């Protein structure tokens, strides 16, 4: 096994670990946000929205969330929710 093959395998394992950690964090945020709806001690909607953003890799759910907003808030919400994407579509 060459060094380049080993580096490729390490990158695949790193990507898998990051993916699993994102899923776990998103799940925890959504659960805590849901508990926050029942018990108003925790902030609820910000945690749920961040959890959805972590789960949504392609932006489909974020686009739907933006379409539900009134027109005057859509541009600002697009900038906030798609801050990492170069094309904000």
N, C-alpha and C positions, 0 to 999 in steps of 0.2 A: 504494500500500500504506500503510495507516494504522499508527500507532504500536501500537495494540492487537494488530493482526495480527502485527506484527513481534515483539512481546513473547510472543505465543502460540507462534510458531515457535521463538523462543529457548528457551522452557520445554520444548518437545518435544525439541529438540536436547540440552538439558541432561539431560533424563530418559533419553534414549538413551545419552548418554555415561556417566552413572552406572550404567545397567544393564550396559553392556559392561564397565566397570571392576569391577563386582561379580562378573560371570561370570569375568573373568580372574583376580581375586584368589581366588575360590573354587576355580578349577581349579588354581592354583598351590599353594594350601594343601592340597588333596587329594593332589596329586602329591608334595609334600614330605612329607606325612604317610605316604603309601605308601612312600616311600623310607625314612622313619623306622622303618617296620616291618622292612624288610630290614636296615638299618644302625642299630643302637640308639643312634646319636649324637644324632639328632633326637627331639623328643617326637612321638609318632605320633598317638595317638587324639585329643588335644585339637585338633590341626590339622585332622584329618579331620572332626571334629564341627563346628568353626567353618566349614569349607568347605561342609558340608551345610546348615548354618543359613543361610549366604549364598545358596545355591542355592534354598532352600525358602521361597518367598514366602508361601505360604498356611498353612504349618505342618503339612502332612500327614505329612511324614517325621519331624518332631519328635514328633508325637503317637504315631507308631508306635514311635519310640525309647523314649518314656516308657512305653508299654504293655509293653515287654519288661522294664522294671525291676521289682524287688520292690516291693510295695505301700508299704513304709515309706519308700522314696526317691522315690516319684512326685510328691508335693506339692512337695518341694524342687526336683526337676528341672523341674517345670512352671514354678516361679517363675524359675529360671535361664534356661531356653530360651525362655520367652515374656515376657521382661522388658520388651519394647517394646510388647506388645499389651495393651490394656486388658482385654479379655475373654480369660481364659486357658483357652480351650476348644479 
